[in-house]
């Protein structure tokens, strides 16, 4: 998995440690959107899960 910004992986790890239901969705969206191999539909779905 190639990443646009490798530093965002550590940000996602920190967010997952926060005990709030929304931070796990945000961490997942960061990982999906940072992945160069993910298609745009997958990225949009990950962001929509955070919004909804």
C-alpha distance matrix in Angstrom:
0.0 3.8 6.4 10.0 11.7 10.5 14.0 13.5 11.8 15.3 17.0 15.4 16.6 20.0 20.3 19.8 22.7 25.1 27.2 27.1 25.8 24.4 22.3 20.0 19.5 18.9 16.3 14.4 14.9 13.7 10.3 10.2 11.7 9.6 6.4 7.2 6.6 9.0 12.6 15.4 17.2 14.6 14.5 18.3 18.7 16.8 19.1 22.1 21.7 22.1 25.1 26.8
3.8 0.0 3.8 6.9 9.1 8.6 12.3 12.3 11.6 15.1 16.6 15.7 17.3 20.3 20.8 20.9 23.8 25.9 28.3 28.1 27.2 25.3 23.0 21.3 20.6 19.4 17.0 15.6 15.5 13.5 10.8 10.9 11.2 8.4 5.9 5.4 6.7 9.6 12.8 15.1 17.6 15.5 14.7 18.4 19.5 17.7 19.3 22.6 22.7 22.7 25.4 27.5
6.4 3.8 0.0 3.8 5.5 5.7 9.2 8.9 9.0 12.5 13.5 13.0 15.1 17.7 18.0 18.7 21.6 23.3 26.0 25.7 25.0 22.8 20.4 19.1 18.5 16.7 14.4 13.8 13.2 10.7 8.6 9.4 8.9 5.4 4.8 5.5 8.2 10.0 13.0 14.4 17.2 15.1 13.3 16.9 18.3 16.1 17.1 20.7 20.9 20.4 23.0 25.4
10.0 6.9 3.8 0.0 3.8 6.5 9.1 8.9 10.5 13.5 13.7 14.0 16.5 18.5 18.6 20.0 22.8 24.1 27.0 26.3 25.8 23.2 20.8 20.2 19.3 16.9 15.3 15.1 13.7 10.8 10.1 10.7 8.8 5.5 6.6 6.3 10.0 11.3 13.6 14.1 17.3 15.8 13.4 16.5 18.6 16.5 16.8 20.4 21.2 20.3 22.4 25.3
11.7 9.1 5.5 3.8 0.0 3.8 5.5 5.8 8.0 10.4 10.7 11.7 14.1 15.7 16.2 18.0 20.3 21.6 24.8 24.5 24.5 22.0 19.2 18.9 18.6 15.9 13.9 14.6 13.6 10.2 9.8 11.7 10.1 6.5 8.7 9.7 13.1 14.1 16.6 16.9 19.8 17.9 15.2 18.2 20.0 17.4 17.4 21.2 21.6 20.1 22.4 25.4
10.5 8.6 5.7 6.5 3.8 0.0 3.8 5.4 5.9 8.1 9.7 10.6 12.0 14.0 15.3 16.5 18.6 20.5 23.7 23.9 24.1 22.1 19.0 18.4 18.7 16.3 13.6 14.4 14.4 11.0 9.7 12.3 11.8 8.1 9.4 11.1 13.8 15.1 18.1 19.0 21.6 19.2 16.9 20.2 21.4 18.5 19.0 22.8 22.6 21.2 23.9 26.7
14.0 12.3 9.2 9.1 5.5 3.8 0.0 3.8 5.4 5.8 7.0 9.1 10.4 11.5 13.1 15.0 16.6 18.2 21.7 22.1 22.7 20.8 17.4 17.4 18.1 15.4 12.8 14.5 14.6 10.9 10.7 13.8 13.2 9.9 12.2 14.2 17.1 17.8 20.7 21.1 23.4 21.0 18.4 21.2 22.5 19.2 19.2 23.0 22.6 20.7 23.3 26.2
13.5 12.3 8.9 8.9 5.8 5.4 3.8 0.0 3.8 5.4 4.9 6.2 8.6 9.9 10.5 12.4 14.6 15.8 19.1 19.0 19.4 17.2 14.0 14.0 14.4 11.7 9.2 11.0 10.9 7.2 7.5 10.8 10.2 7.6 10.4 13.0 15.7 15.6 18.4 18.5 20.5 18.0 15.3 17.9 19.0 15.6 15.6 19.3 18.8 16.9 19.6 22.4
11.8 11.6 9.0 10.5 8.0 5.9 5.4 3.8 0.0 3.8 5.4 5.1 6.3 8.8 9.9 10.7 13.0 15.0 18.0 18.5 18.7 17.2 13.9 13.0 14.0 12.0 8.7 10.0 11.2 8.1 6.8 10.4 11.2 8.6 10.3 13.4 15.3 15.4 18.6 19.3 20.9 18.0 15.9 18.9 19.2 15.8 16.5 20.0 19.0 17.5 20.7 23.0
15.3 15.1 12.5 13.5 10.4 8.1 5.8 5.4 3.8 0.0 3.8 5.3 4.9 6.3 8.7 9.9 11.1 13.2 16.6 17.6 18.6 17.4 13.7 13.4 15.2 13.1 9.8 12.1 13.6 10.6 10.1 13.9 14.4 12.1 14.0 17.1 19.1 19.1 22.3 22.8 24.3 21.3 19.1 21.8 22.1 18.4 18.9 22.2 21.0 18.9 22.1 24.5
17.0 16.6 13.5 13.7 10.7 9.7 7.0 4.9 5.4 3.8 0.0 3.8 5.4 5.2 6.3 8.7 10.2 11.3 14.8 15.2 16.3 14.6 11.0 11.5 13.0 10.3 7.7 10.8 11.7 8.6 9.5 13.1 13.2 11.6 14.3 17.4 19.7 19.1 21.8 21.7 23.0 20.3 17.7 19.9 20.3 16.6 16.4 19.7 18.6 16.1 19.0 21.6
15.4 15.7 13.0 14.0 11.7 10.6 9.1 6.2 5.1 5.3 3.8 0.0 3.8 5.4 5.1 6.2 8.9 10.3 13.2 13.4 13.8 12.3 8.8 8.4 9.9 7.9 4.5 7.3 9.0 6.7 7.0 10.6 11.6 10.5 12.7 16.3 17.9 16.9 19.7 19.8 20.7 17.6 15.4 17.7 17.5 13.8 14.2 17.3 15.8 13.8 17.0 19.2
16.6 17.3 15.1 16.5 14.1 12.0 10.4 8.6 6.3 4.9 5.4 3.8 0.0 3.8 5.5 5.3 6.8 9.4 12.3 13.5 14.4 13.9 10.3 9.4 11.9 10.8 7.3 9.7 12.2 10.3 9.8 13.4 14.9 13.6 15.2 18.8 20.2 19.4 22.6 23.0 23.7 20.4 18.7 21.0 20.5 16.7 17.5 20.4 18.4 16.6 20.0 21.8
20.0 20.3 17.7 18.5 15.7 14.0 11.5 9.9 8.8 6.3 5.2 5.4 3.8 0.0 3.8 5.4 5.3 7.1 10.6 12.0 13.8 13.2 9.5 9.9 12.7 11.1 8.5 11.8 13.8 11.9 12.4 16.0 16.9 15.8 18.0 21.5 23.2 22.3 25.1 25.1 25.9 22.8 20.6 22.6 22.2 18.4 18.5 21.3 19.3 16.9 20.0 21.9
20.3 20.8 18.0 18.6 16.2 15.3 13.1 10.5 9.9 8.7 6.3 5.1 5.5 3.8 0.0 3.8 5.4 5.5 8.7 9.1 10.5 9.5 5.7 6.7 9.4 7.7 5.9 9.5 11.2 10.0 11.3 14.4 15.3 15.0 17.4 21.0 22.5 21.0 23.5 23.1 23.5 20.6 18.4 19.9 19.3 15.6 15.4 17.9 15.9 13.3 16.3 18.2
19.8 20.9 18.7 20.0 18.0 16.5 15.0 12.4 10.7 9.9 8.7 6.2 5.3 5.4 3.8 0.0 3.8 5.5 7.5 8.5 9.3 9.5 6.2 5.2 8.7 8.6 6.3 8.8 11.6 11.2 11.5 14.3 16.1 16.0 17.7 21.4 22.4 20.8 23.5 23.5 23.5 20.2 18.7 20.3 19.1 15.4 16.1 18.2 15.6 13.7 17.2 18.4
22.7 23.8 21.6 22.8 20.3 18.6 16.6 14.6 13.0 11.1 10.2 8.9 6.8 5.3 5.4 3.8 0.0 3.8 6.2 8.7 10.7 11.6 8.5 8.5 12.1 11.9 9.9 12.6 15.3 14.6 15.0 18.0 19.7 19.3 21.1 24.8 25.9 24.5 27.2 27.3 27.3 24.0 22.4 24.0 22.8 19.2 19.7 21.6 19.0 16.8 20.0 21.2
25.1 25.9 23.3 24.1 21.6 20.5 18.2 15.8 15.0 13.2 11.3 10.3 9.4 7.1 5.5 5.5 3.8 0.0 3.8 5.8 8.7 9.4 6.7 8.2 11.5 11.1 10.3 13.3 15.4 15.0 16.2 19.0 20.2 20.3 22.5 26.2 27.4 25.7 28.0 27.5 27.4 24.5 22.6 23.6 22.5 19.0 18.9 20.5 17.9 15.4 18.1 19.2
27.2 28.3 26.0 27.0 24.8 23.7 21.7 19.1 18.0 16.6 14.8 13.2 12.3 10.6 8.7 7.5 6.2 3.8 0.0 3.8 6.8 8.9 7.7 8.6 11.8 12.5 12.3 14.6 16.8 17.3 18.3 20.6 22.2 22.8 24.7 28.4 29.3 27.2 29.4 28.9 28.3 25.3 23.9 24.5 22.9 19.6 19.7 20.7 17.7 15.6 18.2 18.6
27.1 28.1 25.7 26.3 24.5 23.9 22.1 19.0 18.5 17.6 15.2 13.4 13.5 12.0 9.1 8.5 8.7 5.8 3.8 0.0 3.8 5.6 5.6 7.3 9.6 10.4 11.3 13.4 15.0 16.0 17.6 19.4 20.7 21.8 23.8 27.5 28.3 25.9 27.7 26.8 26.0 23.3 21.8 22.0 20.3 17.3 17.0 17.6 14.7 12.4 14.7 15.0
25.8 27.2 25.0 25.8 24.5 24.1 22.7 19.4 18.7 18.6 16.3 13.8 14.4 13.8 10.5 9.3 10.7 8.7 6.8 3.8 0.0 3.8 5.7 6.0 7.3 9.3 10.7 11.7 13.3 15.1 16.5 17.6 19.2 20.8 22.5 26.1 26.5 23.8 25.3 24.5 23.2 20.6 19.5 19.5 17.4 14.7 14.8 14.9 11.7 10.1 12.5 12.2
24.4 25.3 22.8 23.2 22.0 22.1 20.8 17.2 17.2 17.4 14.6 12.3 13.9 13.2 9.5 9.5 11.6 9.4 8.9 5.6 3.8 0.0 3.8 5.5 5.3 6.3 8.7 10.0 10.7 12.4 14.5 15.5 16.5 18.3 20.3 23.7 24.5 21.7 23.0 21.7 20.8 18.4 16.8 16.6 15.0 12.2 11.6 12.1 9.4 6.9 9.3 9.9
22.3 23.0 20.4 20.8 19.2 19.0 17.4 14.0 13.9 13.7 11.0 8.8 10.3 9.5 5.7 6.2 8.5 6.7 7.7 5.6 5.7 3.8 0.0 3.8 5.4 4.9 6.0 8.5 9.7 10.4 12.3 14.2 15.1 16.2 18.5 22.0 23.1 20.8 22.6 21.6 21.3 18.6 16.7 17.2 16.1 12.7 12.3 13.8 11.4 8.6 11.6 12.9
20.0 21.3 19.1 20.2 18.9 18.4 17.4 14.0 13.0 13.4 11.5 8.4 9.4 9.9 6.7 5.2 8.5 8.2 8.6 7.3 6.0 5.5 3.8 0.0 3.8 5.4 5.1 6.2 8.6 9.9 10.7 12.4 14.2 15.3 16.9 20.6 21.1 18.8 20.9 20.4 19.8 16.7 15.4 16.4 14.8 11.3 12.1 13.5 10.6 9.0 12.6 13.4
19.5 20.6 18.5 19.3 18.6 18.7 18.1 14.4 14.0 15.2 13.0 9.9 11.9 12.7 9.4 8.7 12.1 11.5 11.8 9.6 7.3 5.3 5.4 3.8 0.0 3.8 5.4 5.1 6.1 8.6 9.9 10.5 12.1 14.0 15.5 19.0 19.4 16.6 18.2 17.4 16.5 13.7 12.4 12.9 11.1 7.8 8.5 9.8 6.9 5.6 9.3 10.2
18.9 19.4 16.7 16.9 15.9 16.3 15.4 11.7 12.0 13.1 10.3 7.9 10.8 11.1 7.7 8.6 11.9 11.1 12.5 10.4 9.3 6.3 4.9 5.4 3.8 0.0 3.8 5.4 5.0 6.2 8.7 9.9 10.4 12.0 14.3 17.7 18.9 16.3 17.9 16.8 16.7 14.2 11.9 12.6 12.0 8.4 7.9 10.2 8.6 5.9 9.3 11.4
16.3 17.0 14.4 15.3 13.9 13.6 12.8 9.2 8.7 9.8 7.7 4.5 7.3 8.5 5.9 6.3 9.9 10.3 12.3 11.3 10.7 8.7 6.0 5.1 5.4 3.8 0.0 3.8 5.5 5.1 6.3 8.7 10.0 10.6 12.6 16.2 17.4 15.5 17.8 17.4 17.7 14.6 12.6 14.3 13.7 9.9 10.4 13.1 11.3 9.4 12.9 14.8
14.4 15.6 13.8 15.1 14.6 14.4 14.5 11.0 10.0 12.1 10.8 7.3 9.7 11.8 9.5 8.8 12.6 13.3 14.6 13.4 11.7 10.0 8.5 6.2 5.1 5.4 3.8 0.0 3.8 5.4 5.1 6.2 8.6 9.8 10.9 14.5 15.0 12.7 14.9 14.9 14.8 11.4 10.1 12.1 10.9 7.2 9.0 11.5 9.6 9.0 12.7 14.1
14.9 15.5 13.2 13.7 13.6 14.4 14.6 10.9 11.2 13.6 11.7 9.0 12.2 13.8 11.2 11.6 15.3 15.4 16.8 15.0 13.3 10.7 9.7 8.6 6.1 5.0 5.5 3.8 0.0 3.8 5.4 5.1 5.9 8.3 9.9 13.1 14.0 11.3 12.9 12.1 12.3 9.5 7.2 8.9 8.6 4.9 5.7 8.9 8.2 7.3 10.5 12.5
13.7 13.5 10.7 10.8 10.2 11.0 10.9 7.2 8.1 10.6 8.6 6.7 10.3 11.9 10.0 11.2 14.6 15.0 17.3 16.0 15.1 12.4 10.4 9.9 8.6 6.2 5.1 5.4 3.8 0.0 3.8 5.6 5.3 5.9 8.6 11.9 13.6 11.8 13.9 13.4 14.5 11.9 9.1 11.3 11.9 8.5 8.5 12.1 11.8 10.2 13.1 15.7
10.3 10.8 8.6 10.1 9.8 9.7 10.7 7.5 6.8 10.1 9.5 7.0 9.8 12.4 11.3 11.5 15.0 16.2 18.3 17.6 16.5 14.5 12.3 10.7 9.9 8.7 6.3 5.1 5.4 3.8 0.0 3.8 5.6 5.2 6.3 10.1 11.3 9.9 12.8 13.3 14.4 11.3 9.4 12.5 12.6 9.3 10.7 14.1 13.3 12.6 15.8 17.9
10.2 10.9 9.4 10.7 11.7 12.3 13.8 10.8 10.4 13.9 13.1 10.6 13.4 16.0 14.4 14.3 18.0 19.0 20.6 19.4 17.6 15.5 14.2 12.4 10.5 9.9 8.7 6.2 5.1 5.6 3.8 0.0 3.8 5.5 5.3 8.6 9.1 6.7 9.3 9.8 10.7 7.5 6.0 9.4 9.6 6.9 9.0 12.1 11.8 12.0 14.9 16.7
11.7 11.2 8.9 8.8 10.1 11.8 13.2 10.2 11.2 14.4 13.2 11.6 14.9 16.9 15.3 16.1 19.7 20.2 22.2 20.7 19.2 16.5 15.1 14.2 12.1 10.4 10.0 8.6 5.9 5.3 5.6 3.8 0.0 3.8 5.5 7.8 9.4 7.3 9.0 8.5 10.3 8.3 5.3 8.4 10.0 7.8 8.3 11.8 12.6 12.3 14.4 16.9
9.6 8.4 5.4 5.5 6.5 8.1 9.9 7.6 8.6 12.1 11.6 10.5 13.6 15.8 15.0 16.0 19.3 20.3 22.8 21.8 20.8 18.3 16.2 15.3 14.0 12.0 10.6 9.8 8.3 5.9 5.2 5.5 3.8 0.0 3.8 6.3 9.0 8.4 10.9 11.2 13.6 11.5 8.9 12.1 13.7 11.2 11.8 15.5 15.9 15.2 17.6 20.2
6.4 5.9 4.8 6.6 8.7 9.4 12.2 10.4 10.3 14.0 14.3 12.7 15.2 18.0 17.4 17.7 21.1 22.5 24.7 23.8 22.5 20.3 18.5 16.9 15.5 14.3 12.6 10.9 9.9 8.6 6.3 5.3 5.5 3.8 0.0 3.8 5.5 5.6 8.9 10.4 12.7 10.3 8.9 12.7 13.8 11.9 13.4 16.7 16.9 17.0 19.6 21.7
7.2 5.4 5.5 6.3 9.7 11.1 14.2 13.0 13.4 17.1 17.4 16.3 18.8 21.5 21.0 21.4 24.8 26.2 28.4 27.5 26.1 23.7 22.0 20.6 19.0 17.7 16.2 14.5 13.1 11.9 10.1 8.6 7.8 6.3 3.8 0.0 3.8 5.7 8.0 9.9 12.9 11.5 10.3 13.8 15.5 14.3 15.6 18.7 19.6 19.8 22.0 24.2
6.6 6.7 8.2 10.0 13.1 13.8 17.1 15.7 15.3 19.1 19.7 17.9 20.2 23.2 22.5 22.4 25.9 27.4 29.3 28.3 26.5 24.5 23.1 21.1 19.4 18.9 17.4 15.0 14.0 13.6 11.3 9.1 9.4 9.0 5.5 3.8 0.0 3.8 6.5 9.5 11.8 10.2 10.4 13.9 15.0 14.3 16.3 18.9 19.5 20.5 22.7 24.4
9.0 9.6 10.0 11.3 14.1 15.1 17.8 15.6 15.4 19.1 19.1 16.9 19.4 22.3 21.0 20.8 24.5 25.7 27.2 25.9 23.8 21.7 20.8 18.8 16.6 16.3 15.5 12.7 11.3 11.8 9.9 6.7 7.3 8.4 5.6 5.7 3.8 0.0 3.8 6.6 8.3 6.4 6.9 10.3 11.2 10.8 13.0 15.3 16.0 17.2 19.3 20.8
12.6 12.8 13.0 13.6 16.6 18.1 20.7 18.4 18.6 22.3 21.8 19.7 22.6 25.1 23.5 23.5 27.2 28.0 29.4 27.7 25.3 23.0 22.6 20.9 18.2 17.9 17.8 14.9 12.9 13.9 12.8 9.3 9.0 10.9 8.9 8.0 6.5 3.8 0.0 3.8 5.6 5.6 6.6 9.0 10.3 11.1 12.9 14.7 16.0 17.6 19.1 20.4
15.4 15.1 14.4 14.1 16.9 19.0 21.1 18.5 19.3 22.8 21.7 19.8 23.0 25.1 23.1 23.5 27.3 27.5 28.9 26.8 24.5 21.7 21.6 20.4 17.4 16.8 17.4 14.9 12.1 13.4 13.3 9.8 8.5 11.2 10.4 9.9 9.5 6.6 3.8 0.0 3.8 5.4 5.0 6.2 8.6 9.9 10.7 12.3 14.4 15.8 16.6 18.2
17.2 17.6 17.2 17.3 19.8 21.6 23.4 20.5 20.9 24.3 23.0 20.7 23.7 25.9 23.5 23.5 27.3 27.4 28.3 26.0 23.2 20.8 21.3 19.8 16.5 16.7 17.7 14.8 12.3 14.5 14.4 10.7 10.3 13.6 12.7 12.9 11.8 8.3 5.6 3.8 0.0 3.8 5.4 5.1 6.2 8.7 10.0 10.5 12.4 14.6 15.3 16.2
14.6 15.5 15.1 15.8 17.9 19.2 21.0 18.0 18.0 21.3 20.3 17.6 20.4 22.8 20.6 20.2 24.0 24.5 25.3 23.3 20.6 18.4 18.6 16.7 13.7 14.2 14.6 11.4 9.5 11.9 11.3 7.5 8.3 11.5 10.3 11.5 10.2 6.4 5.6 5.4 3.8 0.0 3.8 5.5 5.1 6.3 8.8 9.9 10.8 12.9 14.5 15.3
14.5 14.7 13.3 13.4 15.2 16.9 18.4 15.3 15.9 19.1 17.7 15.4 18.7 20.6 18.4 18.7 22.4 22.6 23.9 21.8 19.5 16.8 16.7 15.4 12.4 11.9 12.6 10.1 7.2 9.1 9.4 6.0 5.3 8.9 8.9 10.3 10.4 6.9 6.6 5.0 5.4 3.8 0.0 3.8 5.4 5.2 6.4 8.7 10.1 11.2 12.7 14.4
18.3 18.4 16.9 16.5 18.2 20.2 21.2 17.9 18.9 21.8 19.9 17.7 21.0 22.6 19.9 20.3 24.0 23.6 24.5 22.0 19.5 16.6 17.2 16.4 12.9 12.6 14.3 12.1 8.9 11.3 12.5 9.4 8.4 12.1 12.7 13.8 13.9 10.3 9.0 6.2 5.1 5.5 3.8 0.0 3.8 5.5 5.2 6.1 8.7 10.1 10.5 12.1
18.7 19.5 18.3 18.6 20.0 21.4 22.5 19.0 19.2 22.1 20.3 17.5 20.5 22.2 19.3 19.1 22.8 22.5 22.9 20.3 17.4 15.0 16.1 14.8 11.1 12.0 13.7 10.9 8.6 11.9 12.6 9.6 10.0 13.7 13.8 15.5 15.0 11.2 10.3 8.6 6.2 5.1 5.4 3.8 0.0 3.8 5.5 5.0 6.3 8.9 9.9 10.3
16.8 17.7 16.1 16.5 17.4 18.5 19.2 15.6 15.8 18.4 16.6 13.8 16.7 18.4 15.6 15.4 19.2 19.0 19.6 17.3 14.7 12.2 12.7 11.3 7.8 8.4 9.9 7.2 4.9 8.5 9.3 6.9 7.8 11.2 11.9 14.3 14.3 10.8 11.1 9.9 8.7 6.3 5.2 5.5 3.8 0.0 3.8 5.5 5.3 6.8 9.1 10.2
19.1 19.3 17.1 16.8 17.4 19.0 19.2 15.6 16.5 18.9 16.4 14.2 17.5 18.5 15.4 16.1 19.7 18.9 19.7 17.0 14.8 11.6 12.3 12.1 8.5 7.9 10.4 9.0 5.7 8.5 10.7 9.0 8.3 11.8 13.4 15.6 16.3 13.0 12.9 10.7 10.0 8.8 6.4 5.2 5.5 3.8 0.0 3.8 5.4 5.2 6.5 8.8
22.1 22.6 20.7 20.4 21.2 22.8 23.0 19.3 20.0 22.2 19.7 17.3 20.4 21.3 17.9 18.2 21.6 20.5 20.7 17.6 14.9 12.1 13.8 13.5 9.8 10.2 13.1 11.5 8.9 12.1 14.1 12.1 11.8 15.5 16.7 18.7 18.9 15.3 14.7 12.3 10.5 9.9 8.7 6.1 5.0 5.5 3.8 0.0 3.8 5.3 5.0 6.0
21.7 22.7 20.9 21.2 21.6 22.6 22.6 18.8 19.0 21.0 18.6 15.8 18.4 19.3 15.9 15.6 19.0 17.9 17.7 14.7 11.7 9.4 11.4 10.6 6.9 8.6 11.3 9.6 8.2 11.8 13.3 11.8 12.6 15.9 16.9 19.6 19.5 16.0 16.0 14.4 12.4 10.8 10.1 8.7 6.3 5.3 5.4 3.8 0.0 3.8 5.5 5.3
22.1 22.7 20.4 20.3 20.1 21.2 20.7 16.9 17.5 18.9 16.1 13.8 16.6 16.9 13.3 13.7 16.8 15.4 15.6 12.4 10.1 6.9 8.6 9.0 5.6 5.9 9.4 9.0 7.3 10.2 12.6 12.0 12.3 15.2 17.0 19.8 20.5 17.2 17.6 15.8 14.6 12.9 11.2 10.1 8.9 6.8 5.2 5.3 3.8 0.0 3.8 5.6
25.1 25.4 23.0 22.4 22.4 23.9 23.3 19.6 20.7 22.1 19.0 17.0 20.0 20.0 16.3 17.2 20.0 18.1 18.2 14.7 12.5 9.3 11.6 12.6 9.3 9.3 12.9 12.7 10.5 13.1 15.8 14.9 14.4 17.6 19.6 22.0 22.7 19.3 19.1 16.6 15.3 14.5 12.7 10.5 9.9 9.1 6.5 5.0 5.5 3.8 0.0 3.8
26.8 27.5 25.4 25.3 25.4 26.7 26.2 22.4 23.0 24.5 21.6 19.2 21.8 21.9 18.2 18.4 21.2 19.2 18.6 15.0 12.2 9.9 12.9 13.4 10.2 11.4 14.8 14.1 12.5 15.7 17.9 16.7 16.9 20.2 21.7 24.2 24.4 20.8 20.4 18.2 16.2 15.3 14.4 12.1 10.3 10.2 8.8 6.0 5.3 5.6 3.8 0.0
